[in-house]
Amino acid sequence: MRLVAGLAATAAALLMTSAAHATIIYQTDFEAPTYSTGLLGGQNGWNTFGSSGAVMVDDGIPIDGLQSAKITGAVASGQSGPFHIDTSAITKVTVSADILLTHSTADRSWQFSAIGPSLLGFTGGIDVDANTDAIRAITSGFPTIGTFSRDTKHRVDILLDYGAQTFGVKLDGASLASGLAFCGDNGPCAGAPTPGYSTVLFDTFGASGADAGYLDNILVQSTPGVPEPSAWALSLLGFGLLGAALRRLAPA
């Protein structure tokens, strides 16, 4: 029976290991010496649009560690923000980041999302409303799925499934929505297919404001939980050996 228990444990361990496996596509914490305080655009593959002077590596209110990326609402004219391109052919991708939005007498709207190749095709993400701080999913109808508390660090996860063309959203580990259709465009969200992950985007838009947005601890990875074919094969082999052992031990 010890043999049977050992084989069962081995098979279970194989399944758990394969389910926990994730491939890191991109990761950064904006810390020195990799990053220097000042303009973020041009550092380590980061690009900016809108008011480039509004997007900085800042050490004033770090979310974690000593530095984070910051967008100053008072400096941003129109839509402004940074993006990083990391093309991946992986079908399921989770884009995560720590985000802190400050509160002021004039707040702006904010966005955290993923975009397809060549900056075409919004896949999934969230908008935070300037007036109500409502979290709106970037999908048809832009439904409200939660509330974003300002002056508080939050962990945001966007779970992207390019096979199903759907995404989900988590805030601080709690699911806000799942099975949402990809937006597919930068307009009414008509749901045009997006072939794969390419870009992570954080930006502010709307009327002028005096607030700020901080971004840190970005992690883009293949979504764990789906065993790879090789792991399934090993697991099935383990269960096959388990079955054979049980048959040998069964009474005649």
Residue pairs with C-beta under 8 A, 6 or more apart in sequence:
1 249
3 245
4 242
4 245
4 246
4 249
7 238
7 241
7 242
7 245
8 242
10 238
11 235
11 238
11 239
11 242
14 231
14 234
14 235
14 238
15 227
15 231
15 235
17 231
18 227
18 228
18 231
18 232
18 235
19 224
19 225
19 226
19 227
20 224
21 224
21 227
21 228
21 231
22 221
22 222
22 223
22 224
23 90
23 221
23 222
24 219
24 220
24 221
25 86
25 88
25 90
25 93
25 197
25 220
25 221
25 222
26 84
26 86
26 200
26 218
26 219
26 220
27 218
27 219
27 220
27 221
28 34
28 35
28 44
28 217
28 218
29 64
29 65
29 67
29 216
29 217
29 218
30 57
30 65
30 67
30 68
30 69
30 215
30 216
31 65
31 66
31 67
32 66
32 67
34 44
35 43
35 44
35 57
35 67
36 43
36 57
37 56
37 57
37 58
37 59
37 67
38 56
38 57
39 48
39 52
39 53
39 55
39 56
39 57
40 46
40 48
40 55
40 56
40 57
40 69
40 82
41 47
41 48
41 52
41 55
41 82
43 57
45 84
45 85
46 82
46 83
46 84
47 82
47 83
47 84
47 85
48 55
48 80
48 81
48 82
48 83
49 79
49 80
49 81
49 83
49 203
50 76
50 77
50 78
50 79
50 80
50 81
50 203
51 75
51 76
51 77
51 78
51 80
52 80
53 75
54 71
54 72
54 73
54 75
54 76
54 77
54 80
54 204
55 69
55 70
55 71
55 80
55 81
55 82
56 69
56 70
56 71
56 72
57 67
57 68
57 69
57 70
58 67
58 68
58 69
58 70
58 214
59 66
59 67
60 70
61 68
61 70
61 100
61 102
61 212
61 214
62 68
62 214
62 216
63 98
63 99
63 100
63 153
63 214
63 215
63 216
63 217
64 98
64 153
64 216
64 217
65 216
68 98
68 214
68 215
68 216
69 82
69 202
69 214
69 215
69 216
70 212
70 213
70 214
70 215
71 80
71 81
71 82
71 202
71 203
71 204
71 212
71 213
71 215
72 212
73 104
73 106
73 107
73 108
73 204
73 208
73 209
73 210
73 211
73 212
73 213
74 208
74 209
74 210
76 108
76 204
77 208
78 205
79 203
79 204
79 205
80 203
80 204
80 205
81 111
81 201
81 202
81 203
81 204
82 201
82 202
82 203
82 215
83 115
83 119
83 199
83 200
83 201
83 202
83 203
84 199
84 200
84 218
85 198
85 199
86 197
86 198
86 199
86 200
86 220
87 117
87 196
87 197
87 198
88 196
88 197
88 198
88 220
88 222
89 196
90 196
90 197
90 222
91 161
91 162
91 163
91 196
92 159
92 160
92 161
92 162
92 163
92 222
92 223
92 226
93 114
93 160
93 162
93 197
93 220
93 221
93 222
93 223
94 157
94 158
94 159
94 160
94 219
94 220
94 221
94 222
94 223
95 114
95 157
95 158
95 160
95 197
95 200
95 218
95 219
95 220
96 155
96 156
96 157
96 158
96 217
96 218
96 219
96 220
96 221
97 112
97 155
97 156
97 200
97 202
97 215
97 216
97 217
97 218
97 219
98 153
98 154
98 155
98 156
98 215
98 216
98 217
99 110
99 112
99 153
99 154
99 155
99 156
99 202
99 213
99 214
99 215
99 216
100 151
100 152
100 153
100 154
100 213
100 214
101 107
101 110
101 128
101 148
101 150
101 151
101 211
101 212
101 213
101 214
102 150
102 151
102 211
102 212
102 213
102 214
103 150
103 151
103 211
104 209
104 210
104 211
105 210
106 207
106 208
106 209
106 210
106 211
107 130
107 131
107 133
107 150
107 209
107 210
107 211
108 130
108 204
108 205
108 206
108 207
108 208
108 209
108 211
109 127
109 128
109 129
109 130
109 204
109 205
109 206
110 127
110 128
110 202
110 203
110 204
110 205
110 213
111 125
111 126
111 127
111 128
111 138
111 201
111 202
111 203
111 204
111 205
112 125
112 126
112 156
112 158
112 201
112 202
112 215
113 122
113 123
113 124
113 125
113 126
113 138
113 158
113 200
113 201
114 122
114 123
114 124
114 125
114 158
114 160
114 197
114 198
114 199
114 200
114 201
115 121
115 122
115 123
115 198
115 199
115 200
115 201
116 122
116 123
116 194
116 195
116 196
116 197
116 198
116 199
117 195
117 196
117 198
118 198
119 198
119 199
120 194
121 182
121 183
121 184
121 185
121 192
121 193
121 194
121 195
122 138
122 182
122 183
122 184
122 185
122 186
122 189
122 194
123 160
123 162
123 167
123 182
123 183
123 194
123 197
124 137
124 138
124 139
124 158
124 159
124 160
124 166
124 167
124 168
124 169
124 180
124 182
124 183
125 137
125 138
125 158
125 167
125 183
125 201
126 135
126 136
126 137
126 138
126 145
126 156
126 158
126 169
127 135
127 136
127 138
127 142
128 134
128 135
128 136
128 148
129 135
129 136
130 206
130 207
130 209
132 147
133 147
133 148
133 149
133 150
134 144
134 146
134 147
134 148
135 144
135 145
135 146
135 147
135 148
135 169
135 171
135 176
136 142
136 143
136 144
136 145
137 143
137 145
137 169
137 176
137 177
137 180
138 183
138 189
139 167
139 180
139 181
139 182
139 183
139 189
140 181
140 183
140 188
140 189
140 190
140 191
141 189
142 189
143 177
145 169
145 176
145 177
146 169
146 171
146 176
148 154
148 171
150 211
154 171
154 172
155 170
155 171
155 172
155 173
156 169
156 170
156 171
157 169
157 170
157 171
157 173
158 167
158 168
158 169
159 167
159 168
159 169
159 170
159 178
159 223
160 167
160 197
160 223
161 167
161 223
162 194
162 195
162 196
162 197
165 181
165 182
165 191
165 193
165 194
166 178
166 179
166 180
166 181
166 182
167 180
167 182
168 175
168 176
168 177
168 178
168 179
168 180
169 175
169 176
169 177
169 178
169 180
170 176
181 189
181 191
182 191
182 192
182 193
182 194
183 189
183 191
184 190
184 191
184 192
184 193
184 194
185 192
197 220
200 218
200 220
202 213
202 215
204 213
227 235
